[in-house]
Amino acid sequence: MTLGFTILFIAGITNILFLLLVFFSCRCMGGSKITQRLFSKEWYTRFYAKHCYFWYGFFISVLTHTIL
């Protein structure tokens, strides 16, 4: 495989990972029954607070994937 294909593959996997991170830290899920229980956990509130950073990572990953 060439370097371009390797970077493309890694960016694709990164897209999926960041998409999952964005989904599970989504502020819209604040009213669902699942996240109501999770908000009492300290680890989830720290994870939830990083939602905007997950978007930045996702956009960079998508741009890298698209450019190549």
Rosetta blueprint (number, residue, H / E / L):
1 M L
2 T L
3 L H
4 G H
5 F H
6 T H
7 I H
8 L H
9 F H
10 I H
11 A H
12 G H
13 I H
14 T H
15 N H
16 I H
17 L H
18 F H
19 L H
20 L H
21 L H
22 V H
23 F H
24 F H
25 S L
26 C L
27 R H
28 C H
29 M H
30 G H
31 G H
32 S L
33 K H
34 I H
35 T H
36 Q H
37 R H
38 L H
39 F L
40 S L
41 K L
42 E H
43 W H
44 Y H
45 T H
46 R H
47 F H
48 Y H
49 A H
50 K L
51 H H
52 C H
53 Y H
54 F H
55 W H
56 Y H
57 G H
58 F H
59 F H
60 I H
61 S H
62 V H
63 L H
64 T H
65 H H
66 T H
67 I H
68 L L
